[in-house]
Amino acid sequence: MENPTRAQVVIVGGGPAGISTALFLSHAAPELRERIVVLEKEHYPREKFCAGGVGARADKLLSSIGVTVDVPSVALNGVAFRAMGRTTVVRDGDIGRVVRRIEFDHELARVAMERGISVLQGVRVEHVRRVGERVELETSRGKLRPSVVVAADGVGSVVRRALGFVSTTYHAQALEIDTEPVESDLPRDVILFDASHRELPGYYWDFPTLVAGKEMVCRGVYLLRSGEQTPKVQIQDVLAQELEQRGLSLGRYRKKRFAERGFEAHRPTAQPGVVLVGEAAGIDPVTGEGIAQAIQYGATAGRYLARCLREERFEMSDWSEVVAADSVGRDLRVREKGVSLFYGDIRPNVEHFLHSSPEFVKLGLQHFAGKPWSRADMARAGMLALGHTARWAASRATGLGRLP
Ligand SMILES: Cc1cc2nc3c(=O)[nH]c(=O)nc-3n(C[C@H](O)[C@H](O)[C@H](O)COP(=O)(O)OP(=O)(O)OC[C@H]3O[C@@H](n4cnc5c(N)ncnc54)[C@H](O)[C@@H]3O)c2cc1C
């Protein structure tokens, strides 16, 4: 689009949430394609600090509208969970892949452009203000006042801040580096989540990755902060310790640090003429997983906006309910509840449960992969959780406090 002032929908941010919104919207309402524009402040290929683990459910969702993101990837067939001095590996084929965001986001944007969607690169939204029912965007290329603004501008969302959306409680810090593999690494089709550092409301990770075709490992630490709470540990110290155990030294590698925003179901994510998607809205606070969620948000937003535009209904008051009723909202509500389980007082029991119930972990993997759950599997996992909770409650009642 030569002239973005003609756009009816302006999507701020060309990451997975923004580009997916554009793709799903133009799929649901091809007649609107000419009226959609994505504004991206960077030029592709642009870097995004991220470990690049993508659940296969994201690729399946994109393929439902004929989109394939064909980039170098490490295929995943399992997950390893480390805590209490033990490592449990659970396998289930084809659960997802590890990508490099510099390649993945570029390719996703290329596919969108190939489909006729305007993705304007090097255009930054600098100021945002409400003018009646509409929102005015002051960009590095002039002012826009579209019918709908989609805030897909990530954790530091200028749209979110400028329009006074309440700040979320869950903020995470993540620090990562890419190193060569070492002998103690797990097989390259498995990602490791290590919860051994009990003082860390988070985990250490090892994700196999490909950097310019070379086999490397992305290693990092995720730390979830609730409110103004000061962390008891520094992620840099945890990363340094883990590296030392692997015979590596933190000082040798380029450190990539970035924030994340955790989802909270009760926070507003829309105003007249504006919806928040992806990390601008909030992603999984437990693990910091956000790529698949960003794509799921995009699918939900695309379908929703097609309806709103056809009906010329721009108050967006039902956006939060639409998210809640869709797979992305259901997924994120469960994960929000998981914060107190994983990082609260009963953490040791949760760790014990995960080690002793690989069937349960397998259900999680199947969800990550977008595989259907069988009733029998769900029933078995439910029984396991109930049995574990009952034994835990009994052990507390008898004063033993912890499961054997
Ligand atoms: C260290 C780290 C590791 C992670 N590892 C994983 C992982 O392994 N798996 C996983 O699923 N998730 C991971 N995440 C989370 C994941 O990276 C994000 O949740 C995901 O990128 C969110 O997608 P998004 O499209 O909402 O936002 P982003 O990917 O952040 O995209 C936002 C886009 O908006 C653009 N933008 C911002 N401001 C403006 C502006 N004012 N004007 C125009 N454009 C603008 C940005 O340039 C960017 O392209 C990780 C995060 C971190 C920090």
The ligand as a Tripos MOL2 file, in Angstrom:
@<TRIPOS>MOLECULE
LIG
   53    58     1     0     0
SMALL
NO_CHARGES

@<TRIPOS>ATOM
      1 C1         15.1470  -14.6180   26.0140 C.3       1 LIG1
      2 C2         13.7620  -15.0700   25.5620 C.ar      1 LIG1
      3 C3         13.5770  -16.3830   25.1650 C.ar      1 LIG1
      4 C4         12.3110  -16.7880   24.7020 C.ar      1 LIG1
      5 N1         12.1590  -18.0850   24.2680 N.ar      1 LIG1
      6 C5         10.9500  -18.4870   23.7890 C.ar      1 LIG1
      7 C6         10.7980  -19.7950   23.2540 C.ar      1 LIG1
      8 O1         11.7250  -20.6040   23.1960 O.2       1 LIG1
      9 N2          9.5750  -20.1600   22.8060 N.ar      1 LIG1
     10 C7          8.5020  -19.3080   22.8250 C.ar      1 LIG1
     11 O2          7.4130  -19.6890   22.4120 O.2       1 LIG1
     12 N3          8.6420  -18.0310   23.2990 N.ar      1 LIG1
     13 C8          9.8320  -17.5980   23.7630 C.ar      1 LIG1
     14 N4          9.9820  -16.3190   24.2060 N.ar      1 LIG1
     15 C9          8.8250  -15.3960   24.1170 C.3       1 LIG1
     16 C10         8.6020  -14.9010   22.6820 C.3       1 LIG1
     17 O3          9.8190  -14.4290   22.1520 O.3       1 LIG1
     18 C11         7.5660  -13.7760   22.6370 C.3       1 LIG1
     19 O4          6.4860  -14.0790   23.4790 O.3       1 LIG1
     20 C12         7.0250  -13.5640   21.2210 C.3       1 LIG1
     21 O5          8.0290  -13.0370   20.3830 O.3       1 LIG1
     22 C13         5.8320  -12.6100   21.2210 C.3       1 LIG1
     23 O6          5.4770  -12.3100   19.8860 O.3       1 LIG1
     24 P1          4.8180  -10.9010   19.5240 P.3       1 LIG1
     25 O7          4.5880  -10.9310   18.0590 O.co2     1 LIG1
     26 O8          3.6920  -10.6320   20.4340 O.co2     1 LIG1
     27 O9          5.9390   -9.8110   19.8900 O.3       1 LIG1
     28 P2          7.3920   -9.6100   19.2780 P.3       1 LIG1
     29 O10         7.9140  -10.8580   18.7350 O.co2     1 LIG1
     30 O11         8.1650   -8.9130   20.3330 O.co2     1 LIG1
     31 O12         7.1440   -8.6230   18.0550 O.3       1 LIG1
     32 C14         6.8280   -7.2640   18.2600 C.3       1 LIG1
     33 C15         7.2280   -6.5190   17.0190 C.3       1 LIG1
     34 O13         6.7830   -5.1800   17.1360 O.3       1 LIG1
     35 C16         7.7840   -4.3110   16.6630 C.3       1 LIG1
     36 N5          7.5690   -3.0320   17.3420 N.ar      1 LIG1
     37 C17         7.7310   -2.7660   18.6530 C.ar      1 LIG1
     38 N6          7.4370   -1.4830   18.9150 N.ar      1 LIG1
     39 C18         7.0730   -0.9370   17.7320 C.ar      1 LIG1
     40 C19         6.6840    0.3890   17.3610 C.ar      1 LIG1
     41 N7          6.5860    1.3770   18.2570 N.pl3     1 LIG1
     42 N8          6.3710    0.6300   16.0680 N.ar      1 LIG1
     43 C20         6.4480   -0.3750   15.1320 C.ar      1 LIG1
     44 N9          6.8450   -1.6240   15.4340 N.ar      1 LIG1
     45 C21         7.1440   -1.9130   16.7240 C.ar      1 LIG1
     46 C22         9.0740   -4.9990   17.0570 C.3       1 LIG1
     47 O14        10.1720   -4.5640   16.2970 O.3       1 LIG1
     48 C23         8.7240   -6.4670   16.8050 C.3       1 LIG1
     49 O15         9.0130   -6.8560   15.4910 O.3       1 LIG1
     50 C24        11.2180  -15.8830   24.6750 C.ar      1 LIG1
     51 C25        11.4190  -14.5670   25.0990 C.ar      1 LIG1
     52 C26        12.6780  -14.1550   25.5310 C.ar      1 LIG1
     53 C27        12.8610  -12.7350   25.9720 C.3       1 LIG1
@<TRIPOS>BOND
     1     1     2 1
     2     2     3 ar
     3     2    52 ar
     4     3     4 ar
     5     4     5 ar
     6     4    50 ar
     7     5     6 ar
     8     6     7 ar
     9     6    13 1
    10     7     8 2
    11     7     9 ar
    12     9    10 ar
    13    10    11 2
    14    10    12 ar
    15    12    13 ar
    16    13    14 ar
    17    14    15 1
    18    14    50 ar
    19    15    16 1
    20    16    17 1
    21    16    18 1
    22    18    19 1
    23    18    20 1
    24    20    21 1
    25    20    22 1
    26    22    23 1
    27    23    24 1
    28    24    25 2
    29    24    26 1
    30    24    27 1
    31    27    28 1
    32    28    29 2
    33    28    30 1
    34    28    31 1
    35    31    32 1
    36    32    33 1
    37    33    34 1
    38    33    48 1
    39    34    35 1
    40    35    36 1
    41    35    46 1
    42    36    37 ar
    43    36    45 ar
    44    37    38 ar
    45    38    39 ar
    46    39    40 ar
    47    39    45 ar
    48    40    41 1
    49    40    42 ar
    50    42    43 ar
    51    43    44 ar
    52    44    45 ar
    53    46    47 1
    54    46    48 1
    55    48    49 1
    56    50    51 ar
    57    51    52 ar
    58    52    53 1
@<TRIPOS>SUBSTRUCTURE
     1 LIG1         1 GROUP 0 **** ****
